[in-house]
């Protein structure tokens, strides 16, 4: 358990950097790392992926608070957009936890890898138009934003991510500046994480094969180790992201997402 805690401290560093700088929520680092660790600890194989996803969401609660405070102080969070997306996000994230509970763990991992690669390629090949200086925004109305929130929340809870890999490309397609898209994504990560964590805790509450320290599918010792380092590093990375040009952020985001998706899909 001590080794697990130390490794989780390192995972938290990577998760915090991705959450703060790119709005990823850190799940693309946390979920694969926890799948490996939980297998090594001898947890029930068919529960490993679900526990990794649930635990990832629980850590994002803390990480997103740190990142969004920094983005808010810099003036990049557009709260009306956050609230309109958030209404659907809460519903989608809670439902997504039960959908993931019904899925096969290996299928869940491969689907996440495929999804990540598709999003990354879309951003690299078609996303540059949205980054042009002076491009006019095309932000939809409240109803469409609410529906987008449902889809983002559901997908994010299923894959254990903070929603950045869905929210950032969507807002980029709407032609928001990349700094604003990342900031809004960080703010949306909190309702995703809270609703998803509660959903996984409820879904796994009666599972008899869970290890000590688990609250439903959420493994609290791993949560504690990750958040100790993810919180300060998310704040640091958020500050750095405000000094980088939008095109650079978009390319870094897409590159990291594609490589991680490739690894998850092929194992």
C-alpha positions as CSV (number, residue, x, y, z in Angstrom):
1,X,0.0,0.0,0.0
2,X,2.9,2.3,0.6
3,X,4.3,1.7,-2.9
4,X,0.8,2.3,-4.3
5,X,0.6,5.7,-2.4
6,X,4.1,6.8,-3.7
7,X,3.2,5.9,-7.3
8,X,-0.1,7.7,-7.0
9,X,1.8,10.9,-6.0
10,X,3.7,10.7,-9.3
11,X,0.4,10.1,-11.2
12,X,-1.0,13.1,-9.5
13,X,1.8,15.3,-10.9
14,X,1.0,14.3,-14.5
15,X,-2.7,14.6,-13.9
16,X,-2.4,18.1,-12.5
17,X,-0.3,19.3,-15.3
18,X,-2.8,18.0,-17.9
19,X,-5.8,19.4,-16.0
20,X,-4.4,22.9,-15.5
21,X,-2.7,23.4,-18.9
22,X,-4.9,21.5,-21.3
23,X,-8.3,21.1,-19.5
24,X,-8.0,17.3,-19.8
25,X,-9.1,16.7,-16.2
26,X,-6.2,14.3,-15.8
27,X,-8.2,11.1,-16.4
28,X,-6.2,10.2,-19.5
29,X,-3.2,9.7,-17.2
30,X,-5.0,8.4,-14.1
31,X,-7.2,5.7,-15.6
32,X,-4.5,3.7,-17.4
33,X,-2.1,4.1,-14.4
34,X,-4.7,2.8,-11.9
35,X,-5.7,-0.1,-14.2
36,X,-2.1,-1.2,-14.1
37,X,-1.8,-0.7,-10.3
38,X,-5.1,-2.4,-9.4
39,X,-4.2,-5.4,-11.5
40,X,-0.9,-5.6,-9.6
41,X,-2.7,-5.4,-6.3
42,X,-4.8,-8.5,-7.3
43,X,-8.2,-6.8,-7.4
44,X,-11.0,-8.7,-9.1
45,X,-10.1,-8.4,-12.9
46,X,-13.7,-7.5,-13.9
47,X,-13.8,-4.6,-11.4
48,X,-10.4,-3.1,-12.1
49,X,-11.5,-0.8,-15.0
50,X,-14.6,0.4,-13.1
51,X,-12.6,1.2,-10.0
52,X,-10.0,3.0,-12.1
53,X,-12.6,5.2,-13.7
54,X,-14.5,5.9,-10.5
55,X,-11.3,6.7,-8.6
56,X,-10.2,9.0,-11.4
57,X,-13.4,11.0,-11.2
58,X,-13.0,11.4,-7.4
59,X,-9.6,12.9,-7.9
60,X,-10.8,15.4,-10.5
61,X,-13.1,17.0,-7.9
62,X,-10.0,18.4,-6.2
63,X,-8.0,19.0,-9.3
64,X,-10.7,21.0,-11.1
65,X,-11.2,23.3,-8.1
66,X,-7.6,24.2,-8.2
67,X,-7.4,24.8,-11.9
68,X,-10.7,26.7,-12.2
69,X,-9.7,29.2,-9.4
70,X,-6.6,30.1,-11.4
71,X,-8.5,30.4,-14.7
72,X,-11.2,32.5,-13.0
73,X,-8.7,34.9,-11.6
74,X,-7.2,35.3,-15.1
75,X,-10.7,36.2,-16.5
76,X,-11.0,33.3,-18.9
77,X,-14.0,31.4,-17.4
78,X,-17.3,32.4,-19.1
79,X,-19.7,31.4,-16.4
80,X,-22.9,31.7,-18.4
81,X,-21.6,29.0,-20.8
82,X,-20.5,26.8,-17.8
83,X,-23.9,27.0,-16.2
84,X,-25.7,26.1,-19.5
85,X,-23.5,23.1,-20.1
86,X,-23.5,22.1,-16.4
87,X,-27.3,21.6,-16.3
88,X,-26.9,18.6,-18.8
89,X,-23.5,17.5,-17.5
90,X,-24.8,16.6,-14.0
91,X,-27.6,14.4,-15.5
92,X,-25.3,12.8,-18.0
93,X,-22.4,12.1,-15.6
94,X,-24.6,10.4,-13.1
95,X,-26.2,8.2,-15.8
96,X,-22.8,7.5,-17.3
97,X,-21.6,5.8,-14.1
98,X,-24.3,3.2,-14.4
99,X,-23.7,2.7,-18.1
100,X,-20.0,2.0,-17.4
101,X,-21.0,-0.4,-14.6
102,X,-22.8,-2.5,-17.1
103,X,-19.9,-2.6,-19.6
104,X,-17.0,-5.0,-20.0
105,X,-13.7,-3.6,-18.6
106,X,-11.5,-4.4,-21.6
107,X,-14.1,-3.0,-24.0
108,X,-14.3,0.2,-21.9
109,X,-10.5,0.7,-22.2
110,X,-10.4,0.1,-25.9
111,X,-13.3,2.4,-26.6
112,X,-11.7,5.2,-24.7
113,X,-8.5,4.8,-26.7
114,X,-10.4,4.9,-30.0
115,X,-12.4,7.9,-28.9
116,X,-9.2,9.8,-27.8
117,X,-7.5,9.2,-31.2
118,X,-10.6,10.4,-33.2
119,X,-10.9,13.6,-31.1
120,X,-7.2,14.3,-31.5
121,X,-7.2,13.8,-35.2
122,X,-10.2,16.0,-35.6
123,X,-8.5,18.8,-33.8
124,X,-5.3,18.5,-35.7
125,X,-6.9,18.3,-39.2
126,X,-9.9,20.4,-38.9
127,X,-9.5,22.6,-35.8
128,X,-7.1,25.2,-37.1
129,X,-9.9,27.2,-38.8
130,X,-11.4,27.9,-35.3
131,X,-8.2,29.3,-34.1
132,X,-7.9,32.1,-36.7
133,X,-7.6,35.5,-35.2
134,X,-10.9,37.4,-35.4
135,X,-13.0,34.3,-36.2
136,X,-16.6,34.9,-35.2
137,X,-18.0,32.7,-32.5
138,X,-20.8,30.4,-33.3
139,X,-22.0,29.5,-29.8
140,X,-25.4,27.7,-29.8
141,X,-28.4,28.5,-27.6
142,X,-29.1,27.2,-24.1
143,X,-31.1,24.1,-25.2
144,X,-28.3,22.9,-27.5
145,X,-25.6,23.6,-24.9
146,X,-27.7,21.6,-22.3
147,X,-27.9,18.7,-24.7
148,X,-24.2,18.9,-25.4
149,X,-23.7,18.9,-21.6
150,X,-25.6,15.6,-21.3
151,X,-23.4,14.0,-24.0
152,X,-20.2,15.4,-22.5
153,X,-21.2,14.3,-19.0
154,X,-22.2,10.8,-20.0
155,X,-19.0,10.2,-22.0
156,X,-16.8,11.7,-19.4
157,X,-18.2,9.5,-16.6
158,X,-17.9,6.4,-18.7
159,X,-14.2,7.0,-19.4
160,X,-13.3,8.6,-16.0
161,X,-12.2,11.9,-17.4
162,X,-12.9,15.5,-16.5
163,X,-14.6,16.2,-19.8
164,X,-11.8,18.2,-21.5
165,X,-11.4,15.8,-24.4
166,X,-15.0,16.4,-25.2
167,X,-15.6,20.0,-24.0
168,X,-12.5,21.6,-25.4
169,X,-13.0,20.3,-29.0
170,X,-16.7,21.3,-28.8
171,X,-15.9,24.8,-27.7
172,X,-13.1,25.0,-30.2
173,X,-15.6,24.1,-32.9
174,X,-17.8,26.9,-31.6
175,X,-14.7,29.2,-32.3
176,X,-14.0,30.2,-28.7
177,X,-10.4,31.1,-27.9
178,X,-8.4,28.1,-26.8
179,X,-7.6,29.7,-23.4
180,X,-11.4,30.2,-22.8
181,X,-12.2,26.7,-24.0
182,X,-9.7,25.2,-21.5
183,X,-10.9,27.4,-18.7
184,X,-14.6,26.5,-19.3
185,X,-13.7,22.8,-19.5
186,X,-11.9,23.0,-16.2
187,X,-15.0,24.6,-14.6
188,X,-17.2,21.9,-16.1
189,X,-14.9,19.2,-14.7
190,X,-16.3,19.8,-11.2
191,X,-19.9,18.8,-11.8
192,X,-18.8,15.9,-14.0
193,X,-16.5,14.6,-11.2
194,X,-19.0,15.1,-8.4
195,X,-22.0,13.5,-10.2
196,X,-19.9,10.7,-11.7
197,X,-18.2,9.9,-8.3
198,X,-21.6,9.7,-6.6
199,X,-23.0,7.5,-9.4
200,X,-20.1,5.0,-9.2
201,X,-20.3,4.9,-5.4
202,X,-24.0,4.1,-5.5
203,X,-23.5,1.6,-8.4
204,X,-20.8,-0.4,-6.6
205,X,-22.2,-0.1,-3.0
206,X,-23.3,-3.7,-2.8
207,X,-20.3,-5.3,-4.6
208,X,-18.9,-7.8,-2.1
209,X,-15.5,-8.2,-3.9
210,X,-14.2,-4.7,-3.4
211,X,-11.1,-4.2,-1.3
212,X,-10.9,-2.4,2.1
213,X,-10.8,1.4,1.6
214,X,-13.3,1.3,-1.3
215,X,-16.5,3.4,-1.2
216,X,-18.5,1.7,-3.9
217,X,-16.1,1.6,-6.9
218,X,-14.0,4.5,-5.6
219,X,-10.7,3.4,-4.0
220,X,-10.0,6.1,-1.4
221,X,-6.3,5.4,-0.7
222,X,-5.4,6.0,-4.4
223,X,-7.6,9.1,-4.4
224,X,-5.7,10.6,-1.4
225,X,-2.3,10.0,-3.0
226,X,-3.2,11.5,-6.3
227,X,-4.8,14.7,-5.1
228,X,-1.9,15.6,-2.8
229,X,0.2,16.4,-5.9
230,X,-2.4,17.0,-8.6
231,X,-3.9,20.0,-6.7
232,X,-0.8,22.2,-6.7
233,X,0.5,21.2,-10.1
234,X,-2.9,21.9,-11.7
235,X,-2.7,25.5,-10.4
236,X,0.8,25.9,-11.7
237,X,0.0,24.6,-15.1
238,X,-3.1,26.7,-15.4
239,X,-1.0,29.8,-14.9
240,X,1.5,28.7,-17.5
241,X,-1.3,28.0,-20.1
242,X,-2.3,31.7,-20.1
243,X,1.0,32.7,-21.5
244,X,0.9,30.2,-24.5
245,X,-0.7,31.0,-27.9
246,X,-3.9,29.2,-28.7
247,X,-2.5,27.2,-31.7
248,X,0.3,25.9,-29.5
249,X,-2.1,24.7,-26.8
250,X,-4.3,23.0,-29.4
251,X,-1.4,21.1,-31.0
252,X,0.0,20.0,-27.6
253,X,-3.5,18.9,-26.5
254,X,-4.2,16.9,-29.7
255,X,-0.7,15.3,-29.7
256,X,-0.9,14.1,-26.1
257,X,-4.5,12.9,-26.6
258,X,-3.6,10.9,-29.7
259,X,-0.6,9.1,-28.1
260,X,-2.5,8.1,-25.0
261,X,-5.4,6.9,-27.1
262,X,-3.0,4.8,-29.2
263,X,-1.6,3.2,-26.1
264,X,-5.0,2.4,-24.6
265,X,-6.4,1.0,-27.8
266,X,-3.6,-1.5,-28.6
267,X,-2.7,-2.2,-25.0
